[in-house]
Amino acid sequence: MIDRDAIRAAAARIAPHIRRTPLLRLAPGELGPDLGLAHGLVLKLELLQASGSFKPRGAFNTMLAGPLPAAGVIAASGGNHGAAVAYAARALGVAAEIFVPEITGAAKRARIAGYGARLVVGGAAYDEARQASERRAAETGALQVHAYDQATVLAGQGTVALEWSEDAPELTHVLVATGGGGLIGGMAAWYAGSGTQVISVESEGCPTLAMALREGRPVAAPVGGLAADSLGARQVGALGFAVAQRHVAAAVLVPDAAILAAQRLLWEAARLVAEPGGATALAALLCGAWVAPAGARGGASIGVVVCGGNCEPGSVAG
């Protein structure tokens, strides 16, 4: 079960190891007078989380939920999850082996290796790296920490929403970048029945959840575009999809140009260096892929997760 009780338990379990990330409240027009945004925004700065993304929440919750084998842990990742598992393994004193695809950028590879994990390039795309990691786990007996389709991972990621609901209870809508479904699944499980709507935002190159919702089941999706190294799961996870079917209000797609514009805007307006996946949720507002309904609760209050910052600073700020 991925519900509020599971998320509260995860929050208590991981509290000594993660950061309660801050909020940045922006008044209407503060991101620029030409954007036409009538609402203030509340940014949840998960790019300031340990290891540079929200991912340590699920990694620590999974690794602390039971005894760890002598062989340590293993994971496949486009980069952020691998860095989180490597970071958590170092903190807990166990070995980690991380499989990444060829598309994983140099900044993310360096972060994984810097935390002391064994880094293995396991194929052209994430799904190939995942298959290689599963074969290796069967050989070694290491604990697999899935990037998104594991109940303890979803519960850990759901602690983003728990914190947000305590620190910004006025939010009527939250926009979340979606890859494999771990973050949006955990957050939607927390906000279920609360009156706060959860909106999925994906790049046009990685429409994993949007395709699954359209087809009524997880299906293979294209993997490409600017945010593929963080949002490029071939197929949405079964657990996240099940939650999304019930509790995600909308799933929208944004072009790479809007993602790049969101990265640059976050830098220019707030001096935040967000990776493409980290800027994807904001991109939905910039390009009009999602527009807040007028009059919601007497005036919508919009939250946006800035979920990761693992990229070369010069790619944004140069």
N, C-alpha and C positions, 0 to 999 in steps of 0.2 A: 504494500500500500504506500503510495506517495501522497501524503495528506499533511495537514498542518501539524499533527502530532509527530510525524516522522521528521518534518523540517525543524520543529522545535528541538527534537532530540539531536539532530545533526548540529544545530547551532550551539548547543551546550557542549557537544563533543569536540568541535573544531575551534571553539573560542580561543583557546590558548595559542593557536597557531596561525590565525588569519587576522587581517586588518578589517575593522569596521570602516568601510570606505566612506569618504565624505560626499556630501551633495554640493552641487553648484547651482544656485538659483539665479536665473537670468530673467530680467524684466522684458516685457514685450518690446521688440525693436533692438534689444541689446546685441543680438547677433548680426545686426545690420538693418538699416532702415528700408532697404529695397526688397526684403524677403517676404513682406506681407504676412508675417506671423502675428496673429492677433492675440496670441496667448503667451504668457510667461512659460518658461521651461524649467524643469528640475532635472539636472543631469546627475546620474549616479555614476561616480567615477571609479568604476572597477578596473580601469587601466592603472590605477594606483595600488591595486591589490598586490600582495607578494607574488613574485614571478611575472608580473605584468599583465595579468588577466584575472577573470573571475574563477578560473579553473581550479585553484588550490582548494576551494570549498568542497567540491566533489571528491577530489583526490584524497584529502585528509579524512573525510567522512568514511570513504571506502576502506582506507588503510587502518583506521582506528576502530572499525566496526567488529573486528575479530582478530585472532592471532595471525601474525604474518609468518609465512613459511621461511625456512632458512635460505631458500633461493631468492628471496626478495620479491620485487614487483616487476611487472612488464606492462608496456602500454604501446599503442600505436597512436600517432598524432600528426596533424598538420603542423604542429609546433607548440601552441599554447598549452594543450593538455600535457604534452610530453615534458615541457618545462615545469609545469605544476607537479607532476608525479615525481620528477627528478628532485625538485625542491622539497617536497614532502618526504621523500625517501631519505634525503640527507638529514632532514630534521629529526627523523625517527630512527636513524642509524641502520638503514637496510640498503641493500644493493638495488639498483634500478637499471633496466635495459629498455631503451626507447627506440622504436622503429618509426622512421619518418619517410614520406615520399620525396621524390626528387624535386617537387615544386616548393618544398619548405625553404624559406629564405635563410640567408646567412645569419641574420640577427637571431632568429629563433634557434637555429642549430647551435650557435655559440652559447646561447643561454642554457640550453639543455646540457651541453658538455661542461659548461662552467659550474653546474651544480653537481658534477661528478658522476653523471650517468654514462653508461655505455651507449653510444649513438650508432644506430644502424640505418642505412638508407635501404628501404625495402620496397622499391617499385616506383612506378611513375606517378601514381595517385594514392590518396589515402587508403582506399579499399585494398589495394595490393599490400601496402604496409601493414594493414590490419591482419590480413591473412598470414603474412609472414610472422607477425608477432604471436598469433595463435599457435602456429606450428612450433615456434620456439618455446612458448609456455608449456605445451604438452611435453616437450623434451625435458625441461628443467624443473617443473613443478612450481614455478613462480606464480604469484597472485596476479591475475589480469585485472587491470584497472581500466575499464572501458571509457572511451572518450565521452560517451553520451547515453548509451543504452544499458544502464545499470541502476537499480533502484536507489542504492546509496549515493550514486553520483547525482541523480536528479534531486534527491533530498538535500544534498549539500548545496547544489546550485540554487535551490529554492530559498536558501538563507539570504540571498540578495533581496528577494521580495519581502522577507520577514523584516529585515533592517529598514527597507524603504517604507514599509507600511507604518513602522514606528516613527521614523524621522520625517515623513511627508504623508500623513494620513489623508490629506486633502486631494490626492491624485485621483483623477477620474479615468485616465488612460495612461498606459505605459507601453512604450515601443521597445521591442527587443529584437536584436539581430539573431537569426536562426541559422544553424548549420545542421547538426545531427539531431537536435531537439532536446538536449539536456538542460540548457538554461531556460528555454521557454517552457519546457515541460514542468520543471521545478517551480518556476515563478507562477505559471498559470495554476498549478495545484495550490499554491498559497493563496492566490487572489480569488480562487473559485468561490462564488457566492457572496463576494464582498461588495460588489457594485463597481469595482475598479476593472475596467476592460483591458485585456492584454492583446496587443497587436504584434503579429509576426512580420518582420521585415527581412527579405532575402535579396541577394543580388540576382539579376536576370540570368547570370551565368550559372547559378547554383540554386534552382527553384525547388529544393527538396521537399519542403513541407507544403508549399502551394500545390505541387503536382499530386502529392499524396492526398491532400484534402479534396482535390478535384476528382481523383479516382476512387476515393473512399477506402484507400489502403496504402501502405508504404510501397512505393515503386521506384525503380532505378531512374535517376535524374541525371542531366548533364552536369559536368563539373568543369568550370572554367571561369575566366574573368579575374578581375582585380583582387577579389577577396577569397579566392579558391583555397589558399593555404589555411584559412581559419574557418570558412563556412562550407568547404567543399566535401561534405559527406555524400557518398553516392546514393544513399537511401536513408530517409529519416528513421530514427530508432522506433521500435514498436512501443516502448513505454511513453516516450514523448508524444508520439502520434496519438495514442489513446487519450492522453490528457488534452492535447490540442483540439481533438474532435469535439470535446465537450466544453472546453473553457477558453479557447482562443477566439476572439471576436472577429478578427480579420487577418488575412495573410496577403501581403502586398510585395511587389517586386520593384526593384530600383535599378537603373542603369549604372554602369561603372562611372560615367561622367558625374552623376550625382554623388556617388561615394567619394570620388576625388574632391569634389567641391566641398563636401562635408568635412573631410580631413583638413582642407585648407582653412575653412571657416573656424574650426575648433582651434587651429593654431593662431589665426589672426585675431580672433575675439577673446580667446582664453589661454593662449600659450599652452595648449594641450597637444601632445604628439600622439594621435590615435592611429593605429593600423587600419587598413581598409575595413576589415570586419568590425573593428571598434567604432567606426564612423557610419556603418551601414544603417543603423536605426535612425540616426539624425537625417540621413539622406532622404528618407521617406517624406519628411516635412519640407525639405528644400525643393524637391522636384514635384510635389503635389501628389505623390503616390498614395498618401493618406492625408486626409483633412479632418480635423476635429469637428464633430457635429456641433452646430451652434446651439447654445442654451443647455448643454449637458450639465445637470446639477447647478443650474444658474450660472454657468460659465465653466468651460472645461479647464482642468489643470493637468498639464501634460508632463509625463516623465519619460526620459530617454536614457537607456543604459549605454554608456560608453565603455564597452566591455573588454577592450584590450589595447595595448600600446606597444606591442613588440614589433617594431619596425625600425629601420635606420632613420634617425631624426632628419637627416638631409633630404629624405624622400618626401617629407612634409614641409619642413621649414626652410628648405634651400631656395 
